[in-house]
Amino acid sequence: VTLHDLDRLAEPLREPVTRLSARLIELSGDHVVGWTLFGAATTGSFNSRLHRVHSALVVERFDLEELYALSKALRPWLQGEFNAPLVMTRAFIAASCDSFPLELLQINVAPFYL
């Protein structure tokens, strides 16, 4: 697992993000295309009392069983400062560019990714 730009994250987020990225790879395996953080977590203004960590997980494919297993495994993470990742396929992203251009642009320019 290669974590790019980890030093751009607030210090308290680095270790949990590293552990979560390993867990996402473990759960999604070969299906993972990438995982990116976006929003306040990628800026110097992140404050765990005010913000939550937003992320997007891009996978080649998934089925309902895999999605259920992912949601079950991520429950402990959601108790803290992490939101559930947006899970998308490349096909969904391509089909959504005209519907959600600003949201996808915000995710695309995020400085942290797996």
Phi, psi and omega in degrees: 000126177250122177257118181268138174061032179300329181292347177280346179279153173302140183311315182295343181270341188300312182291313178297324179293320178297315179295318181294320179298320177296321179293319179297319178295318180299318183282323187256344174051231184294347182284341185287127172265318179182166177222133180226146173262149175212167181089203187300333181298336182263009180239169177286356184266005183297131177225118186297341176281338184249334188239161172239157180273122179255141180210164176230132177250118179257126181235156177293317180198163172200159174240175184297324179296318179293320179295320177296315179298320178296314181295322179294316182291333183272353182308314179300326180292329185283351176286336182262227186267004182265136167271158175298139179291148170288124181256121184223154171258164176300322180297319178297317180299313180299321181283343185258357184301327180275339181270324184231052186296320182290319180295316180292327176295318179299318179291319184295325183268006180300136184278357181241132178204163179256000000 
